[in-house]
Amino acid sequence: MRVLIVDDELPARDKLRRLLQQESDIEAIFDAADGFQALERIAVDRPDVLFLDIQMPEISGLEVAASLPMPAPMIVFVTAFDQYAIRAFDANAVDYLLKPYDQARLQRAVQRVRERLQRAALPAPAADVAAPNLGGSEVLALHPIRQLLISERGVTRVVKVDQIDWIETADNYVALHTADGQPLLRQTLTALLEKLGPAFVRCHRRAAVRCDRIERIITLDKGDGELLLHSGARVPCSRQYRAAVVAAIA
Amino acid sequence: MPSRNTRILIAAWLLFWALMITVELQDYIHSGGKEYWHPVLWEGSSGIVATVLLLTQRRLMRRYDYMLVSPPRWFSLQMAALPLYWIVFTPIVYAIRHAVYAMLGESYTHLPWPDVFLYESIKLSLFFTIFMVVLFGVLSYQALLREKEQAQLADRLMREMQLHRLTQQIQPHFLFNALNTVSQLMHVNVEKADATLIQLADVLRATLDISEQHETTLATELQLTRGYARVMSERFAERVEIDWIIDVRSEVCKVPVMSLQPLLENIFKHTVEQRRQKTRITVVAYCREGELTVRLDDDLGILAPSEGESKGIGVRNLRARLQALHGDKGSVTLTQLTPAGVRAEMRLPCVC
C-alpha cells in the first residue's frame, strides 16, 4: 500500500508518518504540505490512499479531493473539527480521523483502506460506482468548492469554479470552458457535477453549464436545442435534460 | 445650538445678574434716587465686564480641567488670576459708566479712586471666590457623569468581548490541532510537549477568564501572547518566524485585557494559515513621551480595502474598549504595508 500524507502542519505529518510506519503492509509513505504539492506527488508517486487534512492554505482538502484525476486514490480525511463536512462527502472517502486520534483509531482506518483495496483488486464493479452522495449538498453549503487544481504537463494551476462557463466531456477527460482556455481534468462529468453542486446543471449527455451564464434557450428540431451563453458560446441541450435546465434557471 | 446643560448655565447666569440689578435698583429707590437707569448701568456694566473676563479665563484655563481631581491645585491655579481682575476690572467698568454718563450729558460722581479700587477689589474677590466654588461643583459633577458613562460603556464592551470569545474564539480548530501537535511532540521531545501543554492551558485560562478586570500590565498580556505564539510556532514550525522587540520599561504599562493576543491571532488566521510561504512577524512595544505603542507587523498579509476600518468584531471591540478607557488618546489601526504585509498598531497613554 502506498500512502500520501497531505497536511500543512509538520507535527501532524510527523505523527501520521510515525504511526503508519508501524503498519507492515505500507510500502511507501510520501508527504505534501499543501494541495499543490499533493497533486504533483499524486502524479509522480501514484499513492493508493491519501491521508488528507481539510484546512490548508490556499486550497482546502475538499478542493483537493474534488480535483483528483481518475483513477482517484482513496481518501482518509484527517481533520480537527470538520467531521460534519466530510461525512459521506466523497465516493472515494473511506474514513475520517479526528485530531488528535490514537493508534487504534488509525489502524481501523488503515484496515478499511485494505478492505477497499482488496475489493478493488477483484474483477467486481469499480469502487467509485457505489456510495451515493448522502448529505452532499449540505456539505457544499458549508464548504463550497470554489476552485479546482489542474495539473497539465507537470504544471499545477488553479481554476476558479466561478470562471467556468460550461463543461464538456472529451474522452476520459472533461474540458472546463473558461474565458481564457479549456483546461482538461481527468474525471467523469457525473462525479465532477456532484462535487460542484447546484450552480451547474447538466444539459446534455456530454455537457453541463453554469446556470447563471445562460442567456437563452434556442429550440431546434425534435425538442433538442442549444443554450446561448453570455459569452456567446453555444452549448447543446438535449430533450431529456431540457426540463431540468428550465427549472434550474427559473 | 448649545447643549441643554449650557443653556441652563446661561439662564442661571442671566437670572443671577437680574437679581443683582434688582437689589441695586431697590437700594437706589430706597435711598431716594429717581434716575432708574443709574443702578441698571452700574450693575449692568459690572455684569458684562465680569462675564467677558470669566469667559476669557475659562477659555484659557479649560485645558487644566484635568486638575479637578486635586482641588487645591485647581483652586490655586484659578485664584492666581485674581490680581489681574483687580487691575483690569475697575478701570474698564468705570470707563463704561463715565462714557455712558457723558453721552447722556451727565457726569458720574463716585468715591475717590483709591477707595473705589479697594471697595471694588474686595467685592470682586468675594464674588470671584464664590464663582470658582460653584464652577468647581459644576465641572466636578460633569466629570463624574462622564466617568460613570465611560465606566458603563467599558463594562458593556468587556462583556461583549468575553461573550464573543466564549462563543466564537475558543476555536475548536486551534484547540484540537494544538492537542494533536502535543500528541506528536510527546514522542519526540517530552520537555517541549510539556511546555506546549502548559502554554495551551494558559491561553485557555485567559480565554475563559470572565473577571471584572478591564486592564492588565503589558507584561502579563505579553506572557499570554508569547504562550499562544509558542503553541502556534510548534504547529506551523516552518511557516512562521516571530521577532519580539520589547522595551522593558513599557512592560509596566496598563493595557486592556486580551488586547495583544487577538491581534497576533488575527495574523495567524488571516495570513499564516492561509499562505504556503513563511510569514515573518515582528512584535514591537515601546513607551515614549507618555504614550505606549504596540505594533505587530507581518510581511505577507493583505488587507481587503474595506477591512481597514472594521476588520472583524475583535478589532472593533478593542477599538471601542480603548476609546472607553482613554478617549481619543487610545487607538488601534490596521494599515497595509508595501510591498506586502499588514501593520496592526495600538497606542494608548502610559506614564513611563
Interface residues (C-beta under 8 A of the other chain):
Chain A: D8 E9 L10 P11 A12 D14 K15 R18 A33 D34 F36 Q55 P57 E58 A80 F81 L98 K99 P100 Y101
Chain B: P172 H173 L175 F176 N177 L179 N180 T181 V182 S183 Q184 L185 H187 V188 E234 R235 F236 A237 E238 R239 E273 Q274 R275 R276
